Amino acid sequence: MSTSSATATSAATPARPQEGTPRDRWPEDLFYRGDYHDLHAADRPSLYCRWDAGGLDVGAIHFGEVGAGVWRSPARGTFAGLAWRADRPLHEASEFVRVVETRLRDRGARRLEVVLPPLGHDLQRVSDQVQVLSELGWGVARTEVDEIIPVDEVPLETRMERGNAKRLRKCRRDGFHAAVLEPDELPSVYSTLVASRVARGWRLSMDLPRMHDMQRLYPDRVVLFGVRAGDQLAASAFCLRLSERVLYVFAWGHLPVFHAWSPVVALAEAIHDHCRAAGVQHLDLGTCPSDQPGLVRFKRGLGASGSLKVTMAKDLT
C-alpha cells in the first residue's frame, strides 16, 4: 500500500491534510472512515487524507488505484467521496481537494473518480460535494439510480404493491419467520446468498473472510437477517448500518427451492421493522443494472423510490 502525508495552510484557519485513521469517531459514516479504507487498501496503492484544523479533523477523503493511472474514491465500496463537517466553510474543502489532487498526481494519477452517495441519503451534503468538485473542474462521468425505502411510521406492507403484499401474507400463512440473526450465523447467511446468486448467474462481490473482517471491525454495524422455513434458512441478508440515518442492504437473496414464496419480501419487512425500531430514516436497497428492469420493478414494488447517484471525474494534466 502506498502511503503519504501532505501539508497546507488555510488563510482563515491553520489546517493541513494528515494521513491515517481518524483520531476519533468522525467521520461517523462507515464508507468515509479510515479503518474502512484500510480494510480494502492492502492490495493496491491507496491514499487516505484528513483535513486537520486546530487538532480537529474536519474533512476526510480516500482514494485507491483501480487501473493504470486511475484512482477512485472508493476503490471498493458503493460510494465515498468527501466527508466534511457541516460547520466548516466550503472554500476550505476546495483547498483540501486541491492538495489531495496534487498528491495523487505526484503518485502517477492521470484520472480521478469519486462515486458520490445517493442524493436521498443527504441532499445538502451531496449537493455541497458536487459544488466543490464542479468548481475545481470535475464533471459528471456516470449516473445511476439507487433504490431507497423511506422509514417512518408507515409499515412496509402498506407501501408494497398488491403482488408483494400477497407474497408476504403467503409466507406468514405457511409459517415462515423473519428475524435478526446472531453474528455466528454468518456462514449460513453467506451460503444462502451464494446459492441465490449462482441460480441467477451472478456472483457475490465480497467473500466470507472479508465479511468476517467487517463483522469483527464493526460488530454494531453489521446486521444479519434471515427468514426460516422450519429449521431451514430460506432467505438471508447481509446489511450495513452506514450511519445513524442509513441502513444499506449489501446483499440479500433466497434459496431457489423457495422461489414460489419469494421470502425476500418477508425479509424486507423484517429489515424495515428493524430500521423503524432503531431510528433509521433510509433503507438503501442499492442500485440495479440497467439491463435488469425486473429488479427495479421488484424493489419499487416493495416501496422504494429512485434516487440519483452520480460519479464525478477529473483528468489531471
C-alpha positions as CSV (number, residue, x, y, z in Angstrom):
1,M,0.0,0.0,0.0
2,S,1.3,3.4,-0.9
3,T,1.3,6.0,1.9
4,S,1.9,9.7,2.1
5,S,1.4,12.9,4.1
6,A,0.7,16.4,2.9
7,T,0.8,19.8,4.5
8,A,-1.0,23.1,3.6
9,T,-2.2,26.2,5.4
10,S,-5.7,27.7,5.2
11,A,-5.8,31.5,5.1
12,A,-8.6,31.5,7.7
13,T,-7.6,28.7,9.9
14,P,-4.3,26.8,10.2
15,A,-5.1,23.4,8.7
16,R,-3.3,20.6,7.0
17,P,-4.0,17.2,5.4
18,Q,-2.9,14.2,7.5
19,E,-2.8,10.6,6.5
20,G,-4.1,7.7,8.5
21,T,-7.1,6.6,10.6
22,P,-9.0,9.4,12.3
23,R,-8.3,10.1,16.0
24,D,-12.0,9.9,17.0
25,R,-15.2,8.5,15.7
26,W,-15.5,11.1,12.9
27,P,-16.5,10.6,10.1
28,E,-19.4,8.7,11.5
29,D,-20.5,7.4,8.1
30,L,-18.9,4.0,7.5
31,F,-17.7,4.4,4.0
32,Y,-15.7,7.5,4.8
33,R,-13.8,6.1,7.7
34,G,-10.0,5.4,7.7
35,D,-10.4,1.9,9.1
36,Y,-12.8,1.0,6.4
37,H,-10.4,2.3,3.8
38,D,-7.5,0.3,5.4
39,L,-9.6,-2.9,5.3
40,H,-9.7,-2.7,1.5
41,A,-6.4,-1.0,0.8
42,A,-3.8,-3.8,1.2
43,D,-3.9,-4.9,-2.4
44,R,-3.4,-1.6,-4.2
45,P,-1.7,1.8,-4.0
46,S,-4.0,4.0,-1.8
47,L,-4.3,7.3,0.0
48,Y,-6.4,8.4,3.0
49,C,-6.2,12.1,3.9
50,R,-7.7,14.0,6.8
51,W,-8.0,17.8,7.0
52,D,-6.8,18.9,10.3
53,A,-7.8,22.3,11.7
54,G,-6.5,23.1,15.2
55,G,-6.3,19.5,16.2
56,L,-9.8,18.7,14.9
57,D,-10.5,16.5,11.9
58,V,-12.9,18.5,9.7
59,G,-12.5,16.7,6.4
60,A,-11.6,13.3,5.0
61,I,-11.3,11.6,1.7
62,H,-9.7,8.4,0.4
63,F,-8.6,7.0,-3.0
64,G,-7.3,3.7,-4.4
65,E,-5.8,2.9,-7.7
66,V,-8.3,0.9,-9.8
67,G,-6.4,0.9,-13.1
68,A,-3.3,2.2,-14.6
69,G,-3.3,5.9,-13.5
70,V,-6.9,5.8,-12.5
71,W,-7.7,6.5,-8.8
72,R,-11.2,6.2,-7.4
73,S,-13.0,7.1,-4.2
74,P,-13.8,4.4,-3.1
75,A,-11.6,1.8,-4.7
76,R,-14.0,-0.8,-3.2
77,G,-17.5,0.0,-1.8
78,T,-20.7,1.6,-3.0
79,F,-19.7,5.3,-2.5
80,A,-17.4,7.6,-0.7
81,G,-16.0,11.0,-1.7
82,L,-15.5,13.9,0.6
83,A,-16.5,13.9,4.2
84,W,-16.8,17.4,5.5
85,R,-18.1,18.9,8.8
86,A,-21.2,21.0,8.1
87,D,-20.0,23.9,10.2
88,R,-16.8,24.4,8.1
89,P,-16.7,26.7,5.1
90,L,-16.6,25.1,1.6
91,H,-13.7,27.1,0.4
92,E,-11.6,25.1,2.9
93,A,-13.0,21.9,1.4
94,S,-11.9,23.1,-2.1
95,E,-8.4,23.8,-0.8
96,F,-8.3,20.3,0.7
97,V,-9.3,18.7,-2.5
98,R,-6.7,20.7,-4.5
99,V,-3.9,19.4,-2.2
100,V,-5.1,15.8,-2.5
101,E,-5.2,16.2,-6.3
102,T,-1.6,17.3,-6.2
103,R,-0.5,14.4,-4.1
104,L,-2.3,11.9,-6.3
105,R,-0.8,13.5,-9.4
106,D,2.7,13.1,-7.8
107,R,1.9,9.3,-7.5
108,G,1.2,9.0,-11.2
109,A,-2.6,9.5,-11.1
110,R,-3.9,10.7,-14.5
111,R,-7.6,10.4,-13.8
112,L,-9.6,10.7,-10.6
113,E,-13.1,9.5,-9.9
114,V,-15.4,10.0,-7.0
115,V,-18.6,7.9,-6.5
116,L,-20.9,10.1,-4.5
117,P,-23.7,8.9,-2.2
118,P,-27.3,8.8,-3.5
119,L,-29.0,12.2,-3.2
120,G,-31.6,10.6,-1.0
121,H,-29.1,10.0,1.8
122,D,-28.3,13.6,2.4
123,L,-29.3,16.1,-0.2
124,Q,-27.4,19.0,1.3
125,R,-24.1,17.1,1.8
126,V,-24.1,15.6,-1.7
127,S,-25.0,18.9,-3.3
128,D,-22.1,20.6,-1.4
129,Q,-19.7,17.9,-2.8
130,V,-21.0,18.4,-6.3
131,Q,-20.5,22.2,-6.0
132,V,-16.9,21.9,-4.6
133,L,-15.8,19.4,-7.3
134,S,-17.5,21.2,-10.1
135,E,-15.7,24.4,-9.3
136,L,-12.4,22.5,-9.4
137,G,-13.1,21.3,-12.9
138,W,-14.7,17.9,-12.2
139,G,-17.5,16.7,-14.4
140,V,-20.2,14.0,-14.3
141,A,-18.8,10.8,-15.6
142,R,-21.7,8.4,-14.8
143,T,-25.1,8.3,-13.3
144,E,-27.0,5.5,-11.6
145,V,-30.3,5.3,-9.8
146,D,-30.3,4.0,-6.2
147,E,-33.4,2.5,-4.7
148,I,-34.3,3.7,-1.2
149,I,-37.3,2.9,1.0
150,P,-38.2,5.7,3.5
151,V,-38.5,4.7,7.1
152,D,-41.3,6.3,9.1
153,E,-44.4,5.3,11.0
154,V,-45.9,3.7,7.8
155,P,-45.5,-0.2,7.9
156,L,-43.8,-1.6,4.8
157,E,-46.8,-3.8,4.0
158,T,-48.8,-0.6,3.4
159,R,-46.1,0.7,1.0
160,M,-45.9,-2.6,-1.0
161,E,-47.7,-3.2,-4.3
162,R,-50.5,-5.7,-4.2
163,G,-48.5,-8.7,-5.5
164,N,-45.8,-8.3,-2.9
165,A,-48.3,-7.9,-0.1
166,K,-49.9,-11.2,-1.2
167,R,-46.4,-12.9,-1.1
168,L,-45.9,-11.6,2.3
169,R,-49.2,-13.0,3.6
170,K,-48.4,-16.3,1.9
171,C,-45.1,-16.5,3.8
172,R,-46.9,-15.8,7.1
173,R,-49.6,-18.3,6.3
174,D,-47.1,-21.0,5.6
175,G,-45.1,-20.5,8.8
176,F,-42.1,-18.5,7.5
177,H,-40.5,-16.5,10.2
178,A,-38.2,-13.5,9.6
179,A,-35.9,-12.0,12.2
180,V,-32.4,-10.5,13.0
181,L,-29.9,-13.3,13.2
182,E,-27.0,-13.9,15.6
183,P,-23.5,-12.9,14.4
184,D,-22.3,-16.6,14.5
185,E,-24.9,-17.4,11.7
186,L,-22.8,-15.5,9.2
187,P,-21.6,-18.7,7.4
188,S,-25.2,-19.8,6.8
189,V,-26.2,-16.3,5.6
190,Y,-23.3,-16.4,3.2
191,S,-24.1,-19.8,1.9
192,T,-27.7,-18.7,1.2
193,L,-26.5,-15.6,-0.6
194,V,-24.1,-17.5,-2.8
195,A,-26.8,-20.1,-3.7
196,S,-29.2,-17.3,-4.6
197,R,-26.5,-15.6,-6.8
198,V,-25.4,-18.8,-8.6
199,A,-29.1,-19.6,-9.5
200,R,-29.2,-16.2,-11.3
201,G,-25.8,-16.4,-12.9
202,W,-24.4,-13.6,-10.6
203,R,-21.5,-13.5,-8.2
204,L,-21.2,-12.1,-4.7
205,S,-18.6,-9.3,-4.6
206,M,-17.5,-10.0,-1.0
207,D,-16.2,-13.3,0.1
208,L,-16.8,-14.9,3.5
209,P,-13.4,-13.9,5.1
210,R,-14.0,-10.3,4.1
211,M,-17.5,-10.5,5.7
212,H,-15.9,-11.8,8.8
213,D,-13.4,-8.9,8.8
214,M,-16.3,-6.5,8.5
215,Q,-18.1,-8.2,11.4
216,R,-15.0,-8.1,13.6
217,L,-14.3,-4.5,12.9
218,Y,-17.9,-3.2,13.1
219,P,-19.9,-5.5,15.4
220,D,-22.5,-2.8,15.8
221,R,-22.8,-2.0,12.1
222,V,-23.1,-5.4,10.5
223,V,-26.6,-6.7,10.9
224,L,-27.7,-10.2,9.6
225,F,-31.3,-11.1,8.8
226,G,-32.9,-14.3,7.9
227,V,-36.2,-16.0,7.0
228,R,-36.7,-19.5,8.3
229,A,-39.0,-22.2,6.9
230,G,-39.0,-24.6,9.8
231,D,-35.3,-25.2,10.6
232,Q,-34.1,-24.2,7.2
233,L,-32.8,-20.7,6.3
234,A,-34.8,-19.9,3.3
235,A,-33.5,-16.3,2.7
236,S,-30.9,-14.1,4.2
237,A,-29.4,-10.6,4.1
238,F,-26.1,-9.0,5.0
239,C,-26.7,-5.4,5.9
240,L,-24.5,-2.4,7.0
241,R,-25.5,0.4,9.3
242,L,-23.7,3.1,7.4
243,S,-24.8,5.9,9.8
244,E,-27.5,6.8,12.2
245,R,-29.7,7.6,9.2
246,V,-29.0,4.8,6.7
247,L,-29.1,1.0,6.7
248,Y,-27.7,-0.5,3.5
249,V,-28.6,-3.9,2.2
250,F,-25.3,-5.1,0.8
251,A,-26.8,-8.4,-0.4
252,W,-30.0,-10.4,0.1
253,G,-31.5,-13.5,-1.6
254,H,-33.4,-16.8,-1.1
255,L,-32.7,-20.4,-1.9
256,P,-34.0,-21.4,-5.3
257,V,-36.3,-24.1,-3.8
258,F,-38.3,-21.3,-2.1
259,H,-38.8,-19.2,-5.2
260,A,-42.6,-19.8,-5.1
261,W,-42.8,-17.9,-1.8
262,S,-40.4,-15.1,-2.6
263,P,-39.3,-14.9,1.0
264,V,-37.1,-11.8,0.3
265,V,-40.4,-9.9,0.7
266,A,-40.7,-11.2,4.3
267,L,-37.1,-10.4,4.7
268,A,-37.7,-6.8,3.6
269,E,-40.4,-6.3,6.1
270,A,-38.2,-7.6,8.9
271,I,-35.4,-5.2,7.9
272,H,-37.8,-2.3,7.6
273,D,-39.2,-3.1,11.1
274,H,-35.7,-3.2,12.5
275,C,-35.0,0.2,10.9
276,R,-38.1,1.7,12.4
277,A,-37.1,0.4,15.9
278,A,-33.5,1.6,15.5
279,G,-34.3,5.1,14.3
280,V,-33.0,4.6,10.8
281,Q,-34.5,7.0,8.2
282,H,-33.4,5.4,4.9
283,L,-33.3,1.7,3.9
284,D,-31.0,1.6,1.0
285,L,-31.5,-1.3,-1.4
286,G,-28.7,-0.3,-3.7
287,T,-28.6,0.3,-7.5
288,C,-29.9,-2.0,-10.3
289,P,-28.1,-2.7,-13.5
290,S,-29.9,-1.0,-16.5
291,D,-30.3,-4.4,-18.2
292,Q,-32.4,-5.8,-15.3
293,P,-35.7,-3.8,-15.3
294,G,-37.4,-6.6,-13.4
295,L,-35.1,-6.0,-10.4
296,V,-36.1,-2.3,-10.4
297,R,-39.8,-3.2,-10.5
298,F,-39.3,-5.6,-7.6
299,K,-37.6,-3.0,-5.4
300,R,-40.1,-0.3,-6.2
301,G,-42.9,-2.9,-5.6
302,L,-41.5,-3.1,-2.1
303,G,-42.0,0.6,-1.6
304,A,-38.6,2.0,-2.8
305,S,-38.1,5.2,-4.8
306,G,-35.3,6.1,-7.2
307,S,-32.5,8.4,-6.0
308,L,-29.8,9.8,-8.3
309,K,-26.3,8.6,-7.7
310,V,-23.5,10.4,-9.5
311,T,-19.9,9.6,-10.3
312,M,-17.7,12.6,-10.9
313,A,-14.3,12.6,-12.6
314,K,-11.3,14.8,-13.5
315,D,-8.5,14.2,-15.9
316,L,-5.2,15.5,-14.4
317,T,-2.7,17.3,-16.7
